[in-house]
Amino acid sequence: MVKLKYFFQFIIIIFFFSLFKLLGLKISRIVSGFIFSIIGPIFRSNKIADQNLKIAIPNLNQIKRKFIIKNMWINYGKIFSEYMFIKKFRSSEKFSKKVEIKNLEIINDIINQNEPVIFISGHFSNFELMAMQLEKIGVDLAVIYRPLNNIFLNPIMEKIRKKYICKIQIKKGISGTKKLLKLYKDNKSIALMIDQRVSEGIKIKLFNNDAFTTTIPAQFFRKFSTKIVPIYIERMPNDVFVMKIIQPIKFNKNDSIEFITLKLNEVLEKMILKNPDQWIWTHNRWK
């Protein structure tokens, strides 16, 4: 029954991907954003988003929560349509201008020092563009990702990610962490999202509530004194993206795994609050 559901989802998604290719990026964003804003509230994940907002920003009233969630679904829809144009974001000069990078000198210093770092971020705006831009600039990069549950769609998405976003994709989990360690020792930087719930993580405060959080950045700092570099991406009203590279966070060698992870969550909180409707609230973050 589950496979049948996934296959049905797969057929629908492939249909829309084909349609978007015909419509072009601008119209596809409008159409997909509208569709997601209509169907999003039907799903159980809409209730999860509302509950998460109550936990994270308790002073919001119902009207403001609905506004944020509606815009989140629109952004979700735009991301969905943009997958069909990801090749152009990678290779077209016209599309490259749609992503502005701030504080590029930080990346240039990292490349010149030939020293691997840990890039951290969350599921903001079109989050896929961050790893793509880093690799295009010249960062030797490996990315941690979570495979889709849909067994029919996942191979296609993995192919898109490896071909156009970042060549080295590592599945999250214990085995993936071992691969990351080897890649890091081979002088490859690591990029990961720290906003997802991970069973192998530890409970650390996020918006003053315990949430299972990855400790990979903290572990790498403790073992190698690795620089941890936050990145944030924002969708502007004209659908141009601004990707901001933030100065590496300074820690002390004696800082604990828990302390470092908490500080990184605090960085994440600031990113979320900057544009709450551009973060994906549907993750069951405080389960």
Secondary structure as GFF3:
##gff-version 3
##sequence-region A 1 287
A	DSSP	alpha_helix	2	23	.	.	.	ID=ss1
A	DSSP	alpha_helix	25	39	.	.	.	ID=ss2
A	DSSP	three_ten_helix	40	42	.	.	.	ID=ss3
A	DSSP	alpha_helix	44	56	.	.	.	ID=ss4
A	DSSP	alpha_helix	62	82	.	.	.	ID=ss5
A	DSSP	three_ten_helix	83	85	.	.	.	ID=ss6
A	DSSP	alpha_helix	86	91	.	.	.	ID=ss7
A	DSSP	alpha_helix	93	96	.	.	.	ID=ss8
A	DSSP	beta_strand	99	102	.	.	.	ID=ss9
A	DSSP	alpha_helix	104	113	.	.	.	ID=ss10
A	DSSP	beta_strand	118	121	.	.	.	ID=ss11
A	DSSP	alpha_helix	128	137	.	.	.	ID=ss12
A	DSSP	beta_strand	141	145	.	.	.	ID=ss13
A	DSSP	alpha_helix	154	160	.	.	.	ID=ss14
A	DSSP	pi_helix	161	165	.	.	.	ID=ss15
A	DSSP	beta_strand	168	171	.	.	.	ID=ss16
A	DSSP	alpha_helix	174	185	.	.	.	ID=ss17
A	DSSP	beta_strand	189	193	.	.	.	ID=ss18
A	DSSP	beta_strand	202	206	.	.	.	ID=ss19
A	DSSP	beta_strand	209	213	.	.	.	ID=ss20
A	DSSP	alpha_helix	216	224	.	.	.	ID=ss21
A	DSSP	beta_strand	228	235	.	.	.	ID=ss22
A	DSSP	beta_strand	241	245	.	.	.	ID=ss23
A	DSSP	alpha_helix	257	274	.	.	.	ID=ss24
A	DSSP	three_ten_helix	276	278	.	.	.	ID=ss25
###
